[in-house]
Amino acid sequence: MSDCVFELNEVSYAYQNQLALDGISMQIRAGSRVALLGANGSGKSTLLRLLDALYFPGKGELKAFGKELSEAAFADDEVNFAFRRQVGFVFQNPDVQLFNPTVFDEIAFGPLQLGWPKEKILPAVADMLARFAISHLKDRAPHRLSGGEKKRVALASILILAPQVLLLDEPTAALDPESQSEVIRFLIECRNTGQTIVTATHDLDIVEEIADLVFVLDQGRIAACGTPAEILGNEALLRQTHLAHAHWHLHADGKAHMHLHAHRHDHPHDAATDTPYRRLTRQPVRRG
Amino acid sequence: MSQHFAEKLSRGLLQAMSRAFAAEALSERPGFLQGLDPRIKLIACLALIVSCVLTHSLLMLSGLFVLALLLALASQIPMARLCTQVWLGVLLFTGAIALPALVLVPGEALWQLPLLHGQITRQGLRSAAFLLGRAETSATFAVLLILSTPWPHVLKAMRSLGVPVVLVAILGMTHRYLFVLLHATTQLFEARRSRLVAAMKGAQQRRLAAAAAGVLLSKSLQLSTDVHLAMISRGYRGEIHLLDEFHTRPRDWGILLCALAVPALILWYQR
């Protein structure tokens, strides 16, 4: 029996006439940690929405847990609830995900929709509040929280359902460094839970921590697939898919130089091999 | 100097949001209506609104209005809030509709209108008073229900009374999207204000308002779609599920009986 959670075969999706995904084929195995890497507009968020059965493919075949995801199948409450119990989706913008009057109601929303008994919901919500250190916020309105707090509430509201598969759309976007670090720590901890985690991101700095397998998306297509080391080591691919860029770098002496800014910062600062130093106000000097 | 349009609008939007938050706070206060089973409250409110429509007596209508005032007092709902948000608004809108009735309804003349060659009739005055009285009293009962009950409880009560799931879902979505829209509008006009360095002429302000309306429409459509998808993703299918269970106590049954008795008595009295 296949251990694939998701199987996509030549999947395409278009917003009206604009093609967002074009012939995507991939397999995501149970327990794996996958990163969907791509620049803005590459189709990462659309792909996640397809994996969460919020959109359905225009062309091709998409299977989850061995069954095809289709609009007709999801008209059945049984199928819908069975899928929702297994797959959780954390949206990029927590504001769209937090729509209840209080943090407590927000975290209890999913279990209530899925018909959990009250006796099970109350302790589960308390547990989640404690786990994410947000017990003191339980009676606050979610829209009045800070960005980091909102993200923690959004994660708690999904994780309470203990989904087998967790889909995360740009989990560290627009967060302060401390909140980013918390989210990454959480994703690292998930390594031991056996959950399948699919993260859409363009943040190269977090890929090695959060994924074992990387799919690079470019203009709605898969441009490459490999381990984080393989992908992050492929400078040409990162440039071609707009994930890396030439970066001006300021030093303490007030001078600046340029190098490829993709992932690592431990490049040698050697005047002989590096881009010539220039004042920032001058025109950039290209390598070569 | 007159205030700038964008500034006034921003302030108005912020006020609207703070009023909505204050309404949430009112429903959490201890009070007579807040303590009732929402289902009972909903039926009682409907019965009292029907009573407003059924009665042919201004005295009875006044009695119903006084009842609404007493309920507001017992539920710690400020009169000032009812006055500014309900009575004035209804007076303006219904008043505009009722005004022609004063002269158009034929009957015994009370006052001759100078220049207009018309006269205010006793019957016209009575019709206008009924229209205004019914609108004001009914709106007061409806607003009392909303201010004393958290919105999700109103929706759940509607579902438990058999209101179709589609209708309840539409109401729920509308409520959420209003806030989404309000938030987006506030941000849009704050951003506009921050870039204003000179006064704008009337025509420019109107162009700005029209452009903003278009942007907001597409923006709110996108946001509301995302909110809906986020709800579906967590198992939402249009049905409202809440942790709070509704409990009907003897007092609730008593209130329901009294509320249902009002239209029944009116019908009996006017038979």
Interface residues (C-beta under 8 A of the other chain):
Chain A: R49 D52 L54 D77 N80 F81 R84 R85 G88 F89 F91 N93 D95 V96 Q97 F99 P101 D105 A108 F109 G110 L112 Q113 L114 G115 K118 I121 L122 A141 H143 S157 I158 L161
Chain B: F21 E24 P150 W151 P152 R176 F179 H183 L223 D226 V227 L229 A230 M231 I232 S233 R234 G235 Y236 R237 E239 H241 L242 L243 E245
